[in-house]
Amino acid sequence: MNFTEKRRCSWCGNDPLYVAYHDEEWGVPVYDDATFFEFLVLETFQAGLSWITILRKRENFRKAFDNFDYKKIANYDEEKYLSLLEDAGIIRNKLKIKATITNAQTFIKIQEEFGSFSEYIWQFTDGKPIQNAFVSEKDIPATTEISDKMSKALKKQGFKFVGSTVMYAFMQATGMVNDHIVSCFRYEEIKNM
């Protein structure tokens, strides 16, 4: 590593798409419902796959799922579902596609009950990001008590594909937790947001 290169979490490697995601999005606190829904969709499809696979297909997902418009997705009919199954640009998993439609409907119910999904989801961390201080990526957990609680609560509401591991990845992506390692240049930047 030359001295002008920034220190990053090693998981992003040097793939430009992954580096941009690491540097610009991962760990940045989200408060916007539309962005929360996008990450919910992407994390759902990521279950069992690598995140870079999803990132590479992100624009295809955006096109296929009407720019992640949960109001439109909530009203998808059988014809739209079948067309998604034929879309080679996305992950063609029947259960995950059905889950996305169900999750859009449930997302709207949460908004109606709590005012916004953001209001609902941030209650799990008392309304503020959790600032971890991991020295090594191997210290970062796959799940926590909070992701366990969040997973149970979301399942109870009717969400699908929201296991604890998926929810912890969701928390990391949406900045509900700062899991950049302390030597990463983004750690302090995110902490000070």
Secondary structure by P-SEA (a helix, b strand, c coil): cccccccccccccccaaaaaaaacccccccccaaaaaaaaaaaaaaccccaaaaaaaaaaaaaaacccaaaaaaaccaaaaaaaaacccccccaaaaaaaaaaaaaaaaaaaacccaaaaaacccccbbbbbbcccccccccccaaaaaaaaaaaaaccccccaaaaaaaaaaacccccccccccaaaaaaac
